[in-house]
């Protein structure tokens, strides 16, 4: 019996390359999603801090409603009320996700809570993000 010299890759080598490719792809997708949430969190906080600074010039204990304001990219509608140093951002629950809230909590030192309220008269449910400065 003669020994043949075979050239090419073995199945194990090809599977190892495929596994490495899949792991790198998954890391890229997770990293992109994390950075997208971080970007949206920064935009939400930029708006909230601007509103808080505006409210400080008008008086801290006043309640002001802002109907037209700059909203973060990707957020369709956001109403803001300022009451007793708390910025309350109303939003659709699919616009500001848990990933965005977690990115805000890890990036900024402010106390943040999520609340859901229902307005029976209007038949609407508001998902509220409260930021205590």
C-alpha positions as CSV (number, residue, x, y, z in Angstrom):
1,X,0.0,0.0,0.0
2,X,1.3,3.4,-1.0
3,X,1.0,6.5,1.0
4,X,-0.6,9.4,-0.8
5,X,0.2,13.0,-0.2
6,X,-3.1,14.9,0.0
7,X,-3.3,18.6,-0.1
8,X,-6.1,20.8,1.2
9,X,-7.9,21.3,4.4
10,X,-9.4,18.8,6.7
11,X,-12.9,18.9,7.9
12,X,-11.8,19.8,11.4
13,X,-9.8,22.8,10.2
14,X,-12.7,24.1,8.1
15,X,-15.1,23.7,11.1
16,X,-12.6,25.6,13.3
17,X,-12.5,28.5,10.8
18,X,-16.3,28.5,10.6
19,X,-16.7,28.6,14.4
20,X,-14.2,31.5,14.6
21,X,-16.1,33.4,11.9
22,X,-19.4,32.9,13.7
23,X,-18.0,34.0,17.1
24,X,-16.5,37.2,15.5
25,X,-19.8,37.9,13.7
26,X,-21.8,37.6,16.9
27,X,-19.4,39.8,18.8
28,X,-19.8,42.4,16.1
29,X,-23.6,42.3,16.2
30,X,-23.7,42.5,20.0
31,X,-21.2,45.4,20.0
32,X,-23.1,47.3,17.4
33,X,-26.4,46.9,19.3
34,X,-24.7,48.1,22.5
35,X,-23.3,51.1,20.8
36,X,-26.7,51.9,19.2
37,X,-28.3,51.8,22.7
38,X,-25.5,54.0,24.1
39,X,-25.9,56.5,21.3
40,X,-29.7,56.8,21.9
41,X,-29.1,57.0,25.7
42,X,-26.7,59.9,25.2
43,X,-29.3,61.7,23.0
44,X,-32.1,61.2,25.6
45,X,-29.9,62.5,28.4
46,X,-28.7,65.5,26.3
47,X,-32.4,66.5,25.8
48,X,-33.2,65.9,29.5
49,X,-30.2,67.9,30.7
50,X,-31.0,70.8,28.4
51,X,-34.6,70.8,29.6
52,X,-33.4,70.7,33.3
53,X,-31.1,73.6,32.7
54,X,-33.9,75.6,31.1
55,X,-36.2,74.8,34.0
56,X,-33.5,76.0,36.5
57,X,-33.5,79.5,34.8
58,X,-37.3,79.6,35.2
59,X,-37.3,78.4,38.8
60,X,-36.9,74.9,40.2
61,X,-40.4,74.5,41.7
62,X,-42.3,75.4,38.6
63,X,-44.1,72.9,36.5
64,X,-43.5,73.6,32.8
65,X,-44.8,71.6,29.8
66,X,-42.8,71.5,26.6
67,X,-44.8,70.5,23.6
68,X,-42.3,71.4,20.9
69,X,-38.8,70.3,21.6
70,X,-35.8,68.4,20.2
71,X,-36.3,64.7,20.5
72,X,-33.7,62.0,20.3
73,X,-33.2,60.4,16.9
74,X,-35.6,57.5,16.4
75,X,-38.1,58.7,19.0
76,X,-41.4,59.7,17.4
77,X,-43.0,61.7,20.1
78,X,-41.9,62.7,23.5
79,X,-43.7,65.0,26.0
80,X,-41.7,66.4,28.9
81,X,-42.8,67.8,32.3
82,X,-40.6,69.2,34.9
83,X,-41.8,69.0,38.5
84,X,-39.7,69.3,41.6
85,X,-36.3,68.7,39.9
86,X,-37.6,65.5,38.2
87,X,-37.6,65.3,34.4
88,X,-40.3,63.0,33.2
89,X,-40.1,61.8,29.6
90,X,-43.2,60.2,28.1
91,X,-42.5,57.7,25.4
92,X,-43.7,54.8,23.4
93,X,-42.3,51.6,25.1
94,X,-40.7,50.5,21.9
95,X,-38.8,53.7,21.3
96,X,-36.7,53.8,24.5
97,X,-35.9,50.2,25.2
98,X,-34.5,48.6,28.4
99,X,-31.0,48.6,26.7
100,X,-31.2,52.3,26.4
101,X,-32.3,52.7,30.1
102,X,-29.5,50.4,31.2
103,X,-27.0,52.4,29.1
104,X,-28.2,55.6,30.8
105,X,-27.9,54.0,34.3
106,X,-24.4,52.9,33.7
107,X,-23.2,56.1,32.0
108,X,-24.8,58.8,34.1
109,X,-24.9,59.1,37.9
110,X,-28.6,60.1,38.2
111,X,-31.3,58.1,39.8
112,X,-33.6,56.8,37.0
113,X,-36.9,55.0,37.4
114,X,-39.4,53.6,34.9
115,X,-43.2,54.0,35.6
116,X,-46.3,53.1,33.6
117,X,-49.4,55.2,34.0
118,X,-52.8,54.9,32.3
119,X,-55.0,58.0,31.6
120,X,-58.5,56.5,31.7
121,X,-60.1,59.7,30.3
122,X,-57.9,59.7,27.2
123,X,-57.6,55.9,27.0
124,X,-53.8,56.1,26.7
125,X,-51.0,54.4,28.6
126,X,-47.8,56.4,29.2
127,X,-44.4,54.8,29.8
128,X,-42.5,57.3,31.8
129,X,-38.8,57.6,32.4
130,X,-38.0,59.7,35.5
131,X,-34.6,61.2,35.9
132,X,-33.7,62.7,39.3
133,X,-31.0,65.3,38.9
